[in-house]
């Protein structure tokens, strides 16, 4: 039980990497609040895992909104009795260059992928300090390290994830807060399917688009969400007690592929 007795709040928890992270956390002994703007999805996950005997509840709200972030952290602390782990995983993907993307899409992308980390951390860190410290893991992307066409806002937001991770370390290491980022490549999630269908166009072969994405990896298949969740689990656990400020690539070798 690698997280026995730990109390965790996971955002973006209704599907994909977030849901897999919630599942791995409860399997390893953590009590969890699964937060998502998709209240129905988060609720279904909590109901299913709760029926299996795990301590879990759902929370819903917009992680980029101050009032929602504050409320969800408060709900988590009330349910869990404290907070040891925060997983900032909520994210969206909006296509466009700096010229073609609308102002509204740009601002929403930055808000959900980056501003949400500040909002959630703002309220979670003081609670973690009350408990003697804790661990934060932020979900980034290889797009935060590399340049891709038509992903201006997404790449900028994920590059920001890398930097805010380092800033949290610099400000709160003395309070026994560790913070790291996990940066996936191509992952088999609803977000990937949506992105591939968008590129393929109506009636297009989105699976061919997905295969083309994977051609840039040495491991030429999409990661499963559970594989990313395992990396998040490690960084959140005491096994990673001397790891902070790290940007872990979980990308099938994408970044070093020639």
N, C-alpha and C positions, 0 to 999 in steps of 0.2 A: 504494500500500500504506500505508494510514493507520495501521496498527498493526504495521508491520514490526518484528520483533524483540521485541515486547511479550509478556509472560507474564501470563495472565489466569486467574482462578478465577471461575466463574459458578455461582450456586446456582439451584435451581428450573429446571434445565437440560434436563429430559426432555421438556418440551412448551411450547407457547405462547410467551410473550415470552422466556423463558429459552432455549429451543431456537433461536428466531430470532436471539437475541443471539450464541449460540455460532456459528451459521452465518455471521453477518456478521463476527464477529471473525476466524475462520479465513480467510475470503475476503479480509480486509484484512491478512493476514500475521501474526496473533497465534498463539502456541501456547496451548492452552486445556486446563484441567481442567473438565469438565462434571459438576457435583455435583447430586445429587437423592436424596431418600428413596426414589424409585422407581428401584432399581438396574437393573432390566431396561430401562426407558426410557432412562436415561442411557447404559447400555452399548450399546444399539442405536444411539443417536446417535453415540457415539464410534466404533463399528465402521464405520458408514456413512461418516462424514467421514474417518476414518483411511484407509479404502480409497481415498478420493479423493486421498490424498497429504498430508493436513493432519496437523500434530502435535497430537494430542489424546488424552486418556484420560478415563475416567469415574471418579468417586468417589461413594460412597453413604453416607448417614447422615442423622441428624436434626439440622438446623442449629440447633435450639434447645437441644440438649444439649451441654454443655461438652466432654465427652470426644470426641464426634463432630466438633464444630467444630475442635477442636485437631488431631485426626487428619487431617481433610480438608485443612486448611491445610498440615500437614506433608507429606502425600502430594503436594500440588500443588507445594510448594517442591522436593521431591526430584525430581519428574518434570520440572519446568520449569527448575530451576536458579536459582530466585529467584521473586519475585512483584512485578509492576508494577501490576496492575489487579485490583480485587475488585468483583464485581457481586453485590449482595445482592438477589436477586430472588425467593426462595422466598416463597410466600404461599398462604393458604387463605381461604375466605369462609364464615362461619357466620352464619346469619340469627338475629335475635332482638333484642328490646328489652332494656333493663337489667333488666326484670322477668321476661321470658319466657325469656331465655337461661339455660342451665344453668351452674353454676359451672365445670364441666369444659370446656364449649365456650368460655366466656369466656377461661379460662386458656390453652387450646390456641391460640385465635386470637391472643392477645397474644404467646404464646411463639413461634409460627411467623413472624408478620408483623413483630414488633418486637424481641423478645428475641434472635432469631437474628442481627440486625444487630450487636448488642453482642457476641455470642459469636464470630461470624466475624471481626469487626473487631479484637477483643481479641488474636487470634492472627495475623491477617494484617498489621496495621499494623507491628508490630516487624520483620517480614520485609521489608516494603516500605521501611522506613527503612534497613535494611541495603543495599538496592539503590539508595539515593539519593532515595527518595520514590515517589510513585505516585498513582493515581486510584481513588476509590471512587464507585460510583454505586448508590444505593438506589432500589428500585422502590416508589413510593408510590401514590397514587390521588387523583382529585378528591374522593373520599369523605373524605380527610384535611382538606379545606378547607370542605366543605359538609355540611349535616345531612340524613340520609336516614332514613326510618322503617325499623325492623327491621334496622338495620345498626350497632347500638351498639358491638359489639366490633370490627368491621371498621373503622368510622370512627375509633374511638379508637386502634386500632393504626396506622392510616395517618397520623393526625395526629401520632403519636409518631415516625413515620419522618421527617417534616419537621423535628422538633425534634432528634432524634439526629443528623441530617445536620449541623445547625448546630453542635451540640456537638463533633462530630468536627473540624469546621473550626477552631473556637476552640482546641481542644487540640493539633492536630497540623499546622496550617498552617506553623508554623516549622520543621517537619521535612519540608517539601515534599510534604505529603499534601493533595491536593485532594479534596473530597467534595461531591457534588451529588445531588439526587433527580430522578427522572423520574416524572411523575404522569399516568397515562393516564385517559381517560374509558372509553367502551365499547369493548372489544377482542374480536375474534373468537378466543376461546381456549376450551379445555375448561372453564375456570372460569366463563366467561360462560354457556355452554350449560347447565352444571349449575345455576347460579343461576336462569336463566330457567325451566328445567324445574321447579325447586323452587317458584317463584312461580306458574307455570301450573297445577301440580297434575297428578295422574294423568290422562292423556289430553288435557290442555290444550294450547293452541297456544303453545308456548314461543317460536316465531319471532315471533309477534305481541307477546309480552312484550319481545323484543329490539328490535323496531321501535319500541315505545313508549319504551324507554330512549333510543334514538337521536334521538327527537323533541326532546330537550332540547339537541341539538347543532346548530350551524349547518351542519356537514358531517354530513348525516343518514344515516350508515352506520357500522357498527363499523369501527374501525381494524383493519388486519391486524397480526399480531405483528411483522412485519418493519418496519412503520412506527415502532413503538415502539423496536425494536432499533436503528434508524438514529439515533434520538435518544440512546440509551445509548452507541452507538458514538462519536458526536460528543463527548459529555461525557468519555468515557474516553480520547479521543485527545489528542495534543498541540495539535490545533486549538483546544481549549478551555483552553489553558494559563493563561489569566487569568480563568477562571470557576471560582468555588468558593462554596459556600453557596447555590447557586441551586436553586430548585424549579421545574423546567421542566414546564409543563402541555402535554401532548400529547393534547388532548381534543376536537378538532374544534370548538372554540369553546364547549364546554359551559358553562364557568364564567361567560362573559359573556352567555349566552343569556338574554333577558328571561323 
